[in-house]
Amino acid sequence: MPPVLGYGTNIHAGATLKQSLEEIGRHAPRVRELVNAQRGAAASSPLPIGLWLSARSVAAMNEGGDRVQAAGLDPSSPIESLREWFTARGLEVFTFNAFPYGDFHGPVVKHAVYEPHWGDARRLLYTLDIAELSVRLCPVGTSDISISTLPLGWRATLPGRSEAAALGVATANLQSVIRRLAALEERTGVCVHLDVEPEPGCMLDRADDVVRLFGDILKTDAAIPGLPRDRREALVRRHLRVCHDICHSAVMFEDQATALDTYRRAGISVGKVQVSAAIECDGSDRAFRWLHQFDEPRWLHQTSVMDGAGRVHFFDDLGRAIEDAPDGLWRSHFHVPVFAEELAPDGAVRSTRSEIDSCLRAISPEDRIAAYEVETYAWSALPAGVRRATLAEDVAAELAWAHGAMQRAGLLPKDG
């Protein structure tokens, strides 16, 4: 079965369930129409989407009542009603994003997107709620579901009293999820896996960090007690995987093929690939004139600069990097349209789109990665001139480009 390519709905504002459905309903059906027209597919063909719902929205789904009714759903059977809502609009949920917990499109998000971290029980409960929701919301016959999550937490704030203690609590919470997902598969026959998503500046921001996390989890029998070691290890690897975000890896100057091979050699599966691109420039005065336009107040734009000696200097936000202005090759965590190669009219600022091709070419059929998600969430913060048209048209253009890139890499069959 070929992999599935869709787009992540965290590009739409969704502080509440009502707002999420209004925004998805306003844009996603039009994306579907455009994608089907581009590919010559039947007009009725569904569009795969990666669903993000805030913790507040998930709580509304669990409680029913007025908030569910206000979103246009049946409060007596909210999950079934939500599935019918997606079906009526030609949308199919194929993966879930459980990274942002709160209002991901608030006026200022920055470091708040990493809270609550994995040392906090709220993160555990939110993730378990998403897992239960996923098996009832995905299309009938779904056997494998990816849920992406934050890489434990922001490196500077997670430790708190003690890094060892904080990591111990986070690891214990992940072990609890693994137990619950194993039980969920026994009950439903659906394999739900939690995919940690390395991100610059977090406790896990490179492939080697993920390998160490797996080592910490596997060295104890707390994850799945009462089972032989080989069976216990198999369940950990089945229900805990990686979400490889191409933009994030590029910002860390991590070679895409090397990162994927690091996971393979450690026996860690990639459950989802987020097809995304970052900003790249040479740090010249000419580039800085354009780069200032990407220094916006809502999201965090971690920036790495590789100097002439190959050393990487890390800044937790673009503004701080601009203040320091080191010489070298700059890459900044700003999810830009994957169809865009140049981000400034004079070419002084460009994207890391070539990293997408590098990553996709490094994936082999044996990796069996089923979910590919375009995740350019920062449309509203892009400088004028980077966007092409309406949001639906831009997302459809991204999906068209990503579909072609996957075909070029041999991951999808050629048209015709």
C-alpha positions, -999 to 999 in steps of 0.1 A, spaced: 0 0 0 15 34 -10 22 60 17 -3 87 23 4 124 18 -18 151 34 -15 184 51 -16 193 88 -46 213 101 -24 231 127 -21 257 100 -57 267 110 -65 286 142 -82 263 167 -84 276 203 -118 259 206 -136 231 189 -160 255 172 -131 276 158 -112 245 146 -141 231 126 -150 265 112 -115 270 99 -111 235 86 -145 237 69 -136 270 54 -104 259 37 -99 221 35 -128 212 11 -115 238 -13 -80 223 -10 -95 189 -18 -112 202 -50 -80 218 -62 -59 187 -54 -83 164 -72 -84 186 -102 -46 188 -103 -43 150 -103 -73 142 -125 -88 123 -96 -125 118 -91 -142 148 -76 -154 126 -47 -119 114 -38 -112 123 -1 -84 145 10 -61 132 38 -56 156 67 -34 155 98 -57 166 126 -47 189 154 -71 196 182 -62 217 212 -65 201 247 -96 224 252 -112 210 221 -105 174 231 -120 180 265 -151 193 248 -153 161 228 -151 140 259 -176 161 279 -202 167 251 -228 193 260 -230 229 249 -194 233 235 -199 203 211 -234 216 201 -219 250 194 -195 234 170 -224 219 151 -220 183 164 -244 159 181 -235 161 218 -250 126 224 -223 110 201 -197 137 195 -169 114 180 -192 97 156 -207 131 147 -172 145 141 -163 116 118 -195 122 98 -186 159 97 -153 151 80 -168 125 57 -195 150 45 -167 174 35 -146 148 17 -119 147 44 -101 117 59 -80 120 91 -49 99 86 -26 112 113 -27 133 144 -6 162 157 -6 163 195 24 187 198 6 221 205 -15 218 236 -31 252 237 -39 281 214 -13 276 187 -24 308 168 -25 331 198 -9 366 196 24 353 212 32 315 213 70 313 214 82 289 242 47 282 254 42 256 226 65 233 247 42 234 277 31 213 293 62 192 288 65 154 292 72 157 329 37 171 334 7 148 338 -14 171 316 7 162 286 2 125 294 -36 128 297 -40 149 266 -20 124 246 -40 94 259 -72 113 250 -60 118 215 -51 81 212 -86 70 222 -101 96 198 -79 85 169 -91 49 167 -127 61 165 -122 90 142 -100 74 115 -117 57 85 -130 21 91 -102 -4 83 -74 19 95 -47 -3 111 -19 21 118 -22 57 133 6 81 140 4 107 167 33 132 168 44 149 200 70 173 214 105 160 221 101 160 259 103 197 263 124 229 258 160 221 269 164 251 291 131 247 311 124 210 314 150 201 340 137 224 367 151 211 400 172 184 384 177 172 349 179 136 359 147 138 379 128 157 352 139 132 325 129 104 348 94 117 351 92 123 314 104 88 306 80 73 331 51 92 314 62 79 280 63 44 294 28 48 306 17 58 271 34 27 257 14 5 281 -18 22 272 -12 20 235 -4 -17 237 -36 -23 255 -55 -1 230 -42 -23 202 -53 -55 220 -88 -40 224 -92 -25 189 -67 -41 166 -53 -7 156 -17 1 162 -14 36 175 22 49 178 35 80 195 61 97 174 85 121 192 94 150 169 130 164 174 131 202 173 159 227 177 165 237 213 145 209 228 157 180 249 157 160 217 169 180 188 190 155 169 187 118 160 214 108 186 192 123 213 163 101 203 186 70 204 196 79 240 159 83 250 151 48 236 181 34 255 168 50 288 133 35 282 146 0 272 170 -4 301 141 -8 325 112 -32 325 88 -5 338 74 2 303 57 -32 299 62 -52 331 58 -89 333 69 -97 298 101 -113 285 127 -87 275 124 -93 238 86 -90 238 88 -59 259 114 -43 236 92 -51 206 62 -33 221 83 -3 230 96 0 194 61 -6 180 43 21 200 71 47 203 86 60 171 99 92 155 83 120 136 111 133 113 105 170 105 127 179 76 129 216 85 140 209 120 168 185 109 179 211 84 181 239 110 203 217 131 226 211 101 219 174 104 224 155 72 190 140 63 203 106 52 226 103 83 197 111 106 175 84 90 203 59 90 209 66 127 173 56 134 177 25 113 208 13 130 192 18 164 161 -2 154 139 29 158 110 33 133 101 66 117 63 68 120 58 100 101 77 125 80 67 162 81 75 176 47 87 211 56 113 237 47 133 263 67 149 297 58 185 298 46 208 327 38 244 338 40 241 364 67 252 392 44 238 428 47 218 421 16 202 391 32 196 409 65 174 435 48 150 407 40 156 385 70 142 412 94 108 406 78 107 370 91 114 381 127 78 381 139 63 380 174 41 349 174 63 318 169 98 308 180 123 308 151 153 290 164 184 298 143 216 280 137 247 296 120 275 274 107 308 293 106 337 288 82 352 262 106 321 241 106 310 251 141 273 256 146 262 286 168 226 282 181 202 310 190 167 304 204 151 330 182 158 348 150 159 383 166 187 373 189 207 358 161 203 391 141 215 411 171 247 389 173 250 387 135 277 360 133 292 353 99 283 320 82 255 300 67 222 308 84 192 285 89 161 295 108 131 275 120 104 293 101 81 268 81 80 284 47 61 271 17 77 239 3 71 251 -33 92 282 -27 129 281 -35 137 318 -32 121 339 -4 134 373 -15 131 388 -49 168 392 -53 175 356 -41 193 368 -9 170 346 13 160 311 1 145 280 15 160 246 24 137 229 -1 166 208 -14 167 191 20 133 177 13 146 160 -19 176 147 1 154 133 28 129 116 5 157 101 -16 172 86 16 140 67 25 138 31 14 107 9 10 120 -12 40 115 19 62 77 14 56 69 50 65 31 54 59 24 90 68 38 122 51 24 155 62 30 190 48 31 213 78 36 249 68 17 265 98 31 300 95 12 313 65 -2 342 85 33 354 95 49 352 60 62 385 45 42 399 16 53 383 -17 61 348 -4 25 336 -7 10 330 -41 -27 332 -37 -54 321 -12 -46 298 16 -64 269 -1 -46 275 -34 -12 277 -16 -18 245 4 -29 227 -28 3 240 -45 24 226 -16 7 192 -19 13 192 -56 50 200 -52 54 174 -24 35 148 -44 59 153 -73 89 152 -50 77 118 -36 73 106 -71 108 116 -80 121 98 -50 102 66 -60 79 68 -29 48 73 -50 39 58 -84 43 81 -115 10 95 -128 -5 76 -157 
